[in-house]
Amino acid sequence: MRSLLSRLVPHSLKYRIFAVFALIILLPFSLLNLYNYQKIESLVQKKISEQSHEQLDNLHRSLDDQLSIAFKTLIFLEQDSDVRTILQFPARDNVLANKELIEDKFKGLNNSFFLYNPSVYYTLLDLNGNVYSSYPPRYPLDYDQILANPHFSEMKETNSPYLWVTDDENYVSRDITRSPTLLSLYSELRDNRNRTYGYARVSIDFSFWFQSTQQNSASDQAYFILTHKGELIARSEPASELTAGAIEKVSLAPENGYWIDKEQDSLVNYSYVSSLDWYLVNRIPLNILFNEIETLKKQYFVTFYGITAAFIAVAFMIAHAFTRPLAHLMKKMRDAVRKDLRTRLPEKNYKGEILELTRTFNAMMVDMNGLIGRLKAEERQKDAVHFQMLLAQMNPHFLLNTLNTMKWIGMRNKNEEIVEICLSLGKLLETSLNSEVDLIHLQDEIDLTKAFIYIQQIRYSNRFEVEFSCEEGILYALVPKLSLQPLVDNAIRHGIGNMAEGGRIRIRVGLGGENGDLLVLEVEDNGVGIEKSKLAQEGRKRPGIGLSNVRERLRLLFKDKGELETIPLEQGTLFRMNLPLLLSEPYGGNRQIIS
């Protein structure tokens, strides 16, 4: 937990000042203002919703008036003696006279001051197969078909004097109305003895009524009529739509209320009409409600954050005056690491405590440079001693083998071979004892190697052959002394030493690398190979030191630029030594490099 906090807390002084200001002042103040604006928006929503519900109540009352018209006209028709006589006794007069009288009654109802409504349609049926209507029908009037309407049957089955149908199929001519459904009141006409003498259907074109009532409403609002099942049956604007989520939520809602439709970004108010099982819905876009508030909020926050930015800029300038010397010191310390502590701070630019800190830093750099110089000198001395110790390990090793060879030759017979062996051994000993020279010419190293090979051929009775190949112009390249001889010694002892005949060693010297800047020395034999040689040496008490000696000397002389590779072959082993190409006098070419 503490490590996490240490990562989150800024370490720079100016960023700490900014973090404190943001956490203690800026963030709480911003959250408080956002909370206040949300409260204002909630109050506005509530106020607008109350106003919208007043409009829905007016619409509700208007709908009740339409229902009242249907009831009143039904009562007038039922109580009119002429209408009753025609329906009860249609044979007293001819059909045309009866139809003309009924139509006059319909016109009188439509022209009535209290009942005037052009979107109400009347249908009357007697019990003798006659139909009378106040409208041009969409299809020819068929008495049996109309009487077979399931709504009449439902009314009879429930023994109800009337029945409201909210989704009655529109039967009026399309020239008059194109609404898909009508709101119809089905009723039986009964006399004073409660005997049925006819049927009536009074229909209201509620879509026409609904759109006509909303002509003067705000153009940015939309009104809808929904059934309790969620069916959208009327809308104030043909292009207006309610989302499926809004319809579902309204159909499951209580009688009155409001909510926010985030999908359409609007405020939805609704009112329940219990007599018809309908919902009157009003939708108001939120951008209309909060347009002025959003503008005010944007202006406020732009001003607030502008002042905040100015304050932060001033705070950063003040903090910069304190942190700039420290940042400069930190940069110089990084430079000191990259430039081996050879960096100094200018003391004339500072005063007071910063000046003392600068002087201390410069003094520390001087002391550290001196300490590092002494450490490097000691390290070089240690490397030189280590190198001489490694080189000294070679002398007893060669001397032991050579003297052992001379002993067996002397025991066999006396001849001139001993003289040659002694001369070759003298070359090797003279070179190894010269501790002042680490690098010699390649030509001299080859001569020493040939001297060593002569001794070994005498020892092994010339059972192997040696082939030399060297590119021109590199005989005066510098190589570590006695670096090739251990590779040849290893090839003889662990490769071809136990072969009765056919042993062969190839020594190749050439250039390598992408730019020809490497000297490559290879010693290849056709002996038993690495794995079999290891099995044969399992009982040996003293481990070999030749190859490890060469690798360590390459590391001390050339660091990571010199390497010795051991490569197994199908028959035998290949030793490859790579080291930088260092050419010395008397070579007179362009690659005259001395290290």
Protein Blocks (a to p, Z undefined) as FASTA:
>chain_A
ZZmmmmmpcfbfklmmmmmmmmmmmmmmmmmmmmmmmmmmmmmmmmmmmmmmmmmmmmmm
mmmmmmmmmmmmmmmmmmpmklmmmmmmmmlpcfklmmmmmmmmmmmmmmpmklgcfkbc
cddddfeopacdfbdcfbdcdfklmmmpmklmmmmmnopabdcdfkbccfbdfklpccfb
dcddddddddfkopafbdcdddddfklmmmmmmmmmcfkbccddddfkopafbdfbfkbc
cdfklmmmmmmmcfbdcdddfklopaddddddfknopacdddddfklmmmmmmmmmmmmm
mmmmmmmmmmmmmmmmmmmmmmmmmmmmmmmmmmmmmnoopaccdfklpghjllmmmmmm
mmmmmmmmmmmmmmmmmmmmmmmmmmmmmmmmmmmmmmmmmmmmmmmmmmmpgcfklmmm
mmmmmmmmmmmmmmmbmbdcfklmmmmmmmmmmmmmmmnoopaccdddddehilmpccde
hklmmmmmmmmmmmmmmpfghpacddddddedjkopaccdddddfbebjklmmmmmmmpm
bdcfklmmmmmmmmmmnommbccdddddfbdcddddddddddddfbfbfklccZZ
